[in-house]
Amino acid sequence: MNDKIYAVRIGRSCGIFTTWEECKKQVDGVPAASYKSFRDIREALSWLNGGSRTMSSPSGGKTPRRPIRRKQSAPPEAPAPHPDFVMYTDGSCLRNPDGPGGWAAVITDQHTGEVTELHGGHPSTTNNRMELSAAIAALSFPGHPANIALYTDSQYLKNSFTRHWITSWKKRGWKKADGTPVLNQDLWLQLDALYGKHQVTFHWVRGHVGIDLNERCDQLAKSEAMRFMRKS
């Protein structure tokens, strides 16, 4: 009987896993993957929050190197040191713009391993508004300032912070470089306030390539959108 547990610090999904098969799904083919096996949950949580970065496999061997496939997500960009929460978010709109849409967030508490799913939707919206709504719901979840790693397949969301678009918009009075108003200002204002509350690193992942929590978000978001479609 295998009584080991596995902690993944850098992978497709981070946290605690009870089988090697689940752990392997998160780290195979991921550049700079960081994981380790334990027999005690307290030791695993301690490692996730600042222990040795040594990686191990069930056989105690070295992590096999594999060629990077383009379809896989890029390695995390400037990963948050020992995040309190790992969050995946996604949005969907069945007829963009002005069609029924949904959003979803899957949040993993890195201290307890608890996973929370949040989702909702709107009968007439856009894909970008749903992407932003998912991030707002996710960043509103912690009850205190936290260190957060947020994974999204929306370049619109990620680049607005990592390329400092939002900083430029604010300096221009929420105007773009061409002088036109920034779309979705109401949502950006909420996101900007939440970003200031937490320590957030944004990471882009390629959608629809089998990354479990990204796929789960997509499923939940589309289900919400379909719920409004059925009402129409």
N, C-alpha and C positions, 0 to 999 in steps of 0.2 A: 504493500500500500504506500503510495506517494503522499507524504504529509508535508511536502514543500509548498511554499507560496512564493510568488514572483513579483518583484517590484520593478516597474518601468519608469525611468526618469525622463528619457527622451525616446519617443516612438510615435506611432500613429495615434495611439491613445495612451495616456500616462495614468499610473495608479497601481493598485494591487490586483493580481490575478491568481487564481487558485490552481490553474493547470498550466503545464508547459505549452500545450497546444494554443491556449489563448494568449499567453505571453509571446510565443513565437510569431503569431499573426501581427503583433504590434511592432516587432523589431526587424523582421526579415526584410532586407533590402533598404532599410532606412539608414542613410549615412549618419555616422556618429551616434548610433543607437546606444542607450545606456540602460542597463538592466542588471538585476542580480537576484539570486535565489536565497531564500531564508526558511527557517523552521519556526520562527517566532514573529508574530504580526507586529509586536512592538519594535523589534529590530528592523523590520522592513519599513515601517513608517519613519523610524529614526533616520534610516539611510535616505529615504525620499526627501527628507528635510535637512540634509546636510552631512550625511556620512560619506564614506569613501566612494569614489566614482568608478572603482574597479568593476568591470563587467564579468559575469560568469554565465556559463550554460549548465544544464543539468549534468553534463558529463564532466564539468570542470575544465573543459577545453577553451580555446580562444574563440572569440566570435568570428564566424566565417565571413570573409569578404565576398561581396557579390557585386556585379556590375550595376551601376545606377541606371534604372530604366526611366525613360523620360515621362512615362505615364504616372510615376509615383510623385508624391509631393516633395517639394524641396525641403531640405533640413530647416528646422526652426531658425528664424532670423533673430539674433541677439536674444536667446532664450532667457526668460525670467529665472533668476536664481531661486530654486526651490519654491515654485508657486503654491499658494494656498488652494487655488482652484484652477483646473483646466476646463476650458469652455469651448464647445463647438457650436456654431450658430449657422443658420441658413434661412433663406427666404424663397418663396415661390409665388408666381403669379400665372394663372392659367391662360390669361389673355392680356398681354402687356402692351399698352397701359390700360387702366380702368377696368380690369377684370377682377374676378375673385382671387384672393391671395391668402397665403398663410406664412407663418414664421415659426421657428422652433429653436430651442437651445437645449443642449445636453451638457450638464455641469457635473464634474467630478470633484468632490472634496478630497484633496490630497492627504489630509490628516486622518480621515476616517474611511475613505474608499467609497463613501455613499454617493450614488448617482441620482441626480434630479433632472427630470424632463419638464420643460416649460414649452407651451405652444399656444397659438391663437391665430386670428386671421381677420380679414376685412372683406366685405362684399365687393368693393370697388377700389382698387389700389394699383400700385406698380411693384415690380420686382425689387427695385431699390428701396422703396419704403418698407417692404417686408424684411429685407436684409438689415436695415437699420433698426427696425422694431425688435428683431431677434437679439441684436447686440444690446439694446436698451434693457430688455427683459433680463438678459444674462448678467449684465453689470449691476443691475438693481438687486440681484439675488443676495449677495453677501450682506450680512447685517452690520458690517464694520469695514473700514478700509482694509483692502487685501491685496496681495500680490497675485496677479491673474495672467495666465497665458490663454489668449483667445484665438481660436483657429476658425478661419472663414474662407470660403471659396469666392468671396466678393472682393475684387481688386478695388472697387469703388469705396468700400468700407475701409479696408486696410490702408490703401494709399493716402486716404484723407488724413490719416494720423502719421504714418511712417514717412510720407513725403511732405508733411506739414502743410497740406492744402488748407486744412481747417484754420491754421494760424493765419495764413494769408487772407482767407475769407473774412475772418474777424477784423483784421486790420483795415480792410476795405469796406467795413460796414456790411458784411455778408453779401458782398458782390464778387463775382468772378473777375478774372483779368480783363475780360471784354466789357465789364461794367454791367452785365446782366445779373439779376438776383440769383443767388444760390438756391437751387431746388431743395425741397425738404428741410428748410431752415428750422422748422419746429422740432424735427427729430434730431438734427445736428446740435441744437441747443441743449437738449437732454443728454445726448451722448458726450458733449464737451464737459458738462458738469460732472457726469459719472467718471469720465476719464481723469478729471482732476481729483476725484475722491480716492481713486485706487492707483496702484502701480500696475499698468497694463502693458503687455507686449502683444502685438498683433502678428499673426502668422498666417500666410496664405497657403491653402491646400487646393490641389486640383480636384474638382468635383467629379463624381461618378467614376472613380477608379478603385472602389472597394475599400476605402478607408471607413472602418465600421461606424464611428460616431458621426462622421460627416454624412454617411448614407442614412443613418437613423434620423438625423435632423431633416434631411431631404424628404424622407418618408412622412415624418410628422407634419412638415410644412405643407406638403401636397395634400395630405389628408384633410387639413384645415381648409385649404382652398376648395377641395371637392365638396366639403360640407356646405359651403356657401353656394357652390354651383348647383347642388341638389335642391336648394331652397328657391332658386330662381325659376 
